[in-house]
Amino acid sequence: MGAEPLVIALYGPTATGKSAVAERLRTLLDVEVISADSAALYEGLPILTAAPAMPCRLVGVVPLDEDVTVGAYAALAHQAIDETCAAGRTPVVVGGTGLYLRSALAELELPPPPTGDARERWSARYDELGADGAHALLSEQDPAAARRVHANDRRRVIRALELAEMGASLAPAGGDRLFDGPTRHPTLLVGLDLDLEQLDARIAARTAEMVERGVVEEAQRAWAEPLSATARKVLGLEPFATRPVDEAVEQVVTSTRRLARYQRKWLRRLPLAATLDADRTPEENADAIVALARAGERLSGDRGAGRR
C-alpha cells in the first residue's frame, strides 16, 4: 500500500454506518475486514447483532453456549490481523465495542476475571452499603480507582472492589495503557460520529427494520437453546425473545441509545487521527480514510499523534 498504515481501525457508536464505510474500503483497497464487536461474535444472531453482509472475520464464530472474554477475543483478533498483514493485505478493524477494538490493536494487560462468588458478593455489598458507602469503601482499598469511578457507576465500582480484593487495580500504577499504550502495528484509527438527534432516529429506524426482518423469531430460536452468561447479555436478545413486540422495541431502542452515549465517551478518549461526520456518505468517508492513510497518518503511544 505504499505510505498506508499496516492497520486501519474504524470506531464509532452503533448505527453510524461503520460497516458501510468498511464495505466501501473493500472496493478501494486490498483489505480484510475484522469485526471488533462483542455481540457479532455469536452465531445465529445476524439480524439482532446487525452483522455485516460483506465477508468479515470474527462474525458468527462463537456458539451461543460459550462465554466470551476480552482475552479470548484479543487472541483471535491478533491472529486475524497478523495473517492479513503477512498476506500483504490491509486489516480493517471495525467495531463499536471499545475494549474489543483496543484489545485487537494493542497488547493490553487485562485485569483478571472475578473468581468464585466475588461478583455476587460485591454486588450484594454495593446494594447493602449504597452507592456512597460502596464508593467510600473503594476509597479505602484503592484510592486511585475511586478517583476514576463515580459512586453511581455500580458496575465499575463493583469491578474495582473485585480487583482490589485480588491485589489488582482498575487504575494500574503503570498508567492508562487502555487508551495511551502503543499498538501492535502502525495503525490509523478513525472515528465516526453523529449528533444525538440523528443518531437516536437511526437507532429507532434500525430497530424497526430488525422487526421487519424477523428478529423476534431469531431471538426466540436462540433463547430456546442453551445460552452462556455472556450470550444472554447480547443487547435485545431477552426482550425480543420474551416480551410483546411493542414493549421489546421500546426497551431495545432505549438500551441502544444508552449504549450509543457510552460509545461516544470512548470516542472522545481514543487517540483518533480524525473524527468523520457519519451524516456524509460511506463513499465520502471511505475516501477520507484512504486520503489519511496515504498521508502516512499513524497511531502510536503518543495520544497526540496524528490528531486532527
PyMOL commands that set and color helices and strands:
alter all, ss='L'
color gray80, all
select helices_A, chain A and resi 18-28+70-86+98-105+118-141+143-148+154-165+177-180+196-213+215-223+229-232+237-242+245-269+282-294
alter helices_A, ss='H'
color red, helices_A
select strands_A, chain A and resi 7-11+31-35+90-95+187-193+274-277
alter strands_A, ss='S'
color yellow, strands_A
deselect
rebuild
show_as cartoon
